[in-house]
């Protein structure tokens, strides 16, 4: 895989309501992670940091030819640590909980071609800008997303639904984890955004698109997204990572089903 030059920026803010920032993030090219912890102080913040630590281990000796396998292993290690941590605390404090969402982007070598491997658990999100349009790549693991998929509510109704913050998959779940994976060619992504729901829960996709389209420097774009979320009420911790590939030439040709079948084959059905 040829060298890929990446420009990137990241920003986080505790917001206007929470006392502790339970979000953690990692910028260690070509590995990028946002984790949104749940469970309060010494719960969510520790869980999200464990995810970042395991992906930093991955980044320290990263082999892009084994990207999907290494990402799966990092998730598995983080899950084991969070479950053990939770079990130890619940022995002293029944009902105590620690968990976290996670979104991950890594560059992988797919038969000599550089591609983005994206993964998510929970309702933190991954977006791309392609042909000047914002598109959500990840699919929320949440109660309201399941209701939308079933045709029972609309996206507009989901925004005010009483269970809009209830997620259905997360690291730390005693039932295990099942991340979703997406494989995209570099040329199908002009700009990549990873963010916690403290951003998407406060500002609409249209505003996100306007910021990503109008602010050239990814550091400034990440800062503006987080500032906009705080200015809109800052009800949650807000974190954003923005990544650009330098010298990108757009190519819209992409067969998503074939790419996922290829990825599953390489992982031996581990997805």
Long-range contacts (C-beta under 8 A, 24 or more apart in sequence): 1-64, 1-65, 1-107, 1-108, 1-109, 1-112, 1-113, 1-114, 2-114, 4-30, 4-107, 4-114, 4-186, 4-245, 5-245, 5-246, 5-247, 6-30, 6-107, 6-243, 6-244, 6-245, 6-246, 7-217, 7-218, 7-243, 7-244, 7-246, 8-32, 8-218, 8-219, 8-241, 8-242, 8-243, 8-244, 9-217, 9-218, 9-219, 9-220, 9-221, 9-222, 9-223, 9-241, 9-242, 10-219, 10-222, 10-239, 10-240, 10-241, 10-242, 11-219, 11-222, 11-223, 11-225, 11-226, 11-227, 11-239, 11-240, 12-226, 12-237, 12-238, 12-239, 12-240, 13-226, 13-227, 13-229, 13-230, 13-234, 13-237, 13-238, 13-239, 14-237, 15-198, 15-229, 15-230, 15-234, 15-235, 15-236, 15-237, 15-238, 16-230, 16-233, 16-234, 16-235, 17-234, 17-235, 17-236, 18-236, 18-237, 20-44, 20-45, 21-45, 21-237, 22-48, 22-100, 22-237, 23-48, 23-196, 23-198, 23-237, 23-238, 23-239, 24-48, 24-49, 24-51, 24-52, 24-100, 25-52, 25-194, 25-239, 25-241, 26-52, 26-55, 26-56, 26-59, 27-241, 28-55, 28-56, 28-59, 28-60, 30-59, 30-62, 30-64, 30-106, 30-107, 31-55, 31-56, 31-58, 31-59, 31-62, 31-104, 31-105, 31-106, 32-104, 32-105, 32-106, 32-192, 32-194, 32-241, 32-243, 33-102, 33-103, 33-104, 33-105, 33-194, 34-102, 34-103, 34-124, 34-194, 34-195, 34-196, 34-239, 34-240, 34-241, 35-100, 35-101, 35-102, 35-103, 35-124, 35-171, 36-100, 36-101, 36-102, 36-122, 36-123, 36-124, 36-196, 36-197, 36-198, 36-237, 36-239, 37-98, 37-99, 37-100, 38-97, 38-98, 38-99, 38-100, 38-101, 38-170, 38-172, 39-96, 39-97, 39-98, 39-99, 39-172, 42-89, 43-89, 43-96, 43-97, 43-98, 43-99, 44-98, 44-99, 44-100, 46-85, 46-98, 47-82, 47-85, 47-98, 47-99, 47-100, 47-171, 47-172, 48-100, 48-102, 50-78, 50-81, 50-82, 50-85, 50-100, 51-78, 51-82, 51-100, 51-102, 51-171, 53-78, 54-78, 54-81, 55-104, 58-106, 62-106, 64-106, 64-107, 64-108, 64-109, 64-114, 65-108, 65-109, 67-106, 67-107, 67-108, 67-109, 67-117, 68-108, 68-117, 68-181, 68-263, 68-266, 68-267, 69-266, 69-267, 69-270, 70-106, 71-104, 71-106, 71-117, 71-119, 71-181, 72-179, 72-267, 72-270, 72-271, 75-102, 75-119, 75-121, 75-171, 75-177, 75-179, 76-177, 78-102, 78-171, 79-171, 79-172, 79-176, 79-177, 82-171, 82-172, 83-172, 83-174, 86-172, 97-172, 98-172, 99-170, 99-171, 99-172, 99-173, 100-170, 100-171, 100-172, 101-167, 101-170, 101-171, 101-196, 101-197, 102-171, 102-179, 103-138, 103-194, 103-195, 104-194, 105-192, 105-194, 105-241, 105-243, 107-186, 108-183, 110-183, 110-262, 113-185, 114-186, 115-183, 115-184, 115-185, 115-186, 115-259, 116-182, 116-183, 116-184, 116-185, 116-186, 116-189, 116-192, 117-181, 117-182, 117-183, 117-263, 118-181, 118-182, 118-183, 118-184, 119-179, 119-180, 119-181, 119-182, 120-179, 120-180, 121-169, 121-170, 121-171, 121-177, 121-178, 121-179, 121-180, 122-167, 122-169, 122-170, 122-171, 123-165, 123-167, 123-197, 124-194, 124-195, 124-196, 124-197, 125-193, 125-194, 125-195, 125-197, 125-200, 126-182, 126-192, 126-193, 126-194, 127-192, 127-193, 127-195, 127-205, 127-208, 127-212, 128-184, 128-188, 128-189, 128-190, 128-191, 128-192, 128-193, 129-189, 129-190, 129-191, 129-192, 129-193, 129-209, 129-212, 129-213, 130-188, 130-189, 130-190, 130-250, 130-252, 131-190, 131-250, 131-252, 132-190, 132-213, 133-209, 134-205, 134-208, 134-209, 134-212, 134-213, 136-205, 137-182, 137-184, 138-180, 138-182, 139-180, 140-167, 141-167, 141-168, 141-169, 141-170, 141-180, 142-166, 142-167, 142-168, 143-167, 143-168, 164-201, 165-197, 165-201, 179-271, 181-260, 181-263, 181-271, 182-256, 182-260, 183-256, 183-259, 183-260, 183-262, 183-263, 184-254, 184-259, 185-251, 185-253, 185-254, 186-245, 186-248, 187-248, 187-249, 187-250, 187-251, 187-252, 188-250, 188-251, 188-252, 188-254, 189-245, 189-248, 190-244, 190-248, 190-250, 191-218, 191-221, 191-242, 191-243, 191-244, 192-242, 192-243, 192-244, 193-225, 193-240, 193-241, 193-242, 193-243, 194-240, 194-241, 194-243, 195-225, 195-238, 195-239, 195-240, 195-241, 196-236, 196-237, 196-238, 196-239, 196-240, 197-236, 198-229, 198-234, 198-235, 198-236, 198-237, 198-238, 198-239, 199-225, 199-226, 199-229, 199-238, 199-239, 199-240, 201-229, 201-235, 201-236, 202-228, 202-229, 202-230, 202-232, 202-233, 202-234, 202-235, 202-236, 202-238, 203-228, 203-229, 203-232, 212-242, 218-242, 218-243, 218-244
